[in-house]
Amino acid sequence: MKPRRFKLEFYDDEGVRHSITIDGQVTREKVGKLLDLVEVMAGTPRGTASALSISPRKFDRLASTIISELKQREFTASDAKKAFEASFTEKIPLSTVSTYLVRLAERGVLDRTETGRNVSYRVKTEESRPILSLRP
């Protein structure tokens, strides 16, 4: 495979420009880690479920739907997809929902349980859940 170059530039909350370059094989995992680093370095806006619901980003609106409508029970990616589409009358691919649920679990917003091939989630209690980041 031919080496590639991936360059990411962003400004932090103090206006300082940062530039990160990958020379070589670029994978989704590497790009995901870079985006997590950007989130940490750039300063992350914080929000509540109601603030997230008015965001133009599907990630934020899905998080809002989960926190407000599915917090009392265990749910699957399909349940979250149905709730999102009912709330916003907008389609969202199941693969996107699954990706976003994994990110929310990694950030400590959701508990994730795997039983064989089945994966279910539950919103963590208020005491143990961090403030939700607006960035995916």
N, C-alpha and C positions, 0 to 999 in steps of 0.2 A: 504494500500500500504506500502510495506517495505521501510524504510528510506534508502537512498543511500548516497554515498559520492562522491563528485566531487571536484577534486583538479586541480588548474590552476597555473602554474609557468611560469614566464617570466622575462626577463631582460630589464631594461629601457635603455635609450640612454647613461647613465653614467656607465652602467655595473652592476648596483645594482639588485640583484635577489629579486623578489617579489613572494609570494606564497599566494593564496587565496583558501579557502576550503569551500564548502557547505556541511553540514551534515544535511540530511533530504531530503525532496522531491525536486528533480531537475526538473525544467521546462525550456522550450525553452526561455521563457521570462527572467528568472533569468540568464541563460547563456548569452543571448544577452546583458543584462545590465552589466554583468561581462566583456564581450568583449569590450563594450563601455568604461568601466573604464580602461581596459588595454590599449586601444588606447590613452586615455588621459595621463595615467601615463608613458607609454613607449616612448612618443614622436612620432609624426605622420609625416612621410615624406609627402611632398606636391608635386604636379605636375600639369602640364598643360594637355590639351586634347591630344596633340601629344605624350607626355611622357606616358600617360595612355594607348595609343593605342599599345605600344610595350610590355606592361606588360603581364606576363603569366596568370594573374588573370582575370577571366571572369568579375568580378565586375568592374575592372578598364577599361577593353575594352568596356564593355557596356556603362559606363559613357562617355568614349571618343566618342563612336558612337552617343550617344544622344546629346552631346554638339556640335559635329561637323556637324551632319546631320539633327537633329530634332529641332534645337534651334529656328527656325523661325516659328514654328507652334505648335498647341496643338496635343498631341499624346496619344495613349493607350499603354498598355503593349504589345498587339499584334503587334502594329506598331514598337515598340522598338525591339521586338524579330525578326521581319522580317529584320529590318535594321542591327541588329547585325549579323544575319546569312548571309546576303548579303555581309557585309564587311569582315567577317572573314571565310566564308565558313565552319562554324562549328555550330553544333546544340546546342541550349540552351533551357531548359524546360521553358514553360511559367510561371510556379510557381516560378522559380528562378528569372526570369525577374521581376515579380511582387514584390518579396521580395526586390530585389535590388532597384527598383523604390521607394518603401516605405522608404528605408534607405536614398536614395538621397534626398527625400522630407524632412525627419527628419533633415538632415544636412543643409538644406537651399539651396540646389542646384536646386531643382525643386519646382514648385507650384503644389499642388494636388487639384483637383476638383472632388467632388462626386455628381452625378446626379442620384438619385435612386440607381440602381445597377451598373451603369456605372462609371468608374473612368478614368479621363484623367489627363495628366500632361503637364506642360510647363516649359521650362528652364527659370530660373530667369534671369533678365538682368544683365549685367556685374557689374553694380554699386552696386546691392544688393546681388550678389552671393559671398560667401566666396571661398577661394582657395580650390579646391577639395582634400580631403584626399585620399591617396592611399589605405587605409585599409577599408574593408567592415564593 
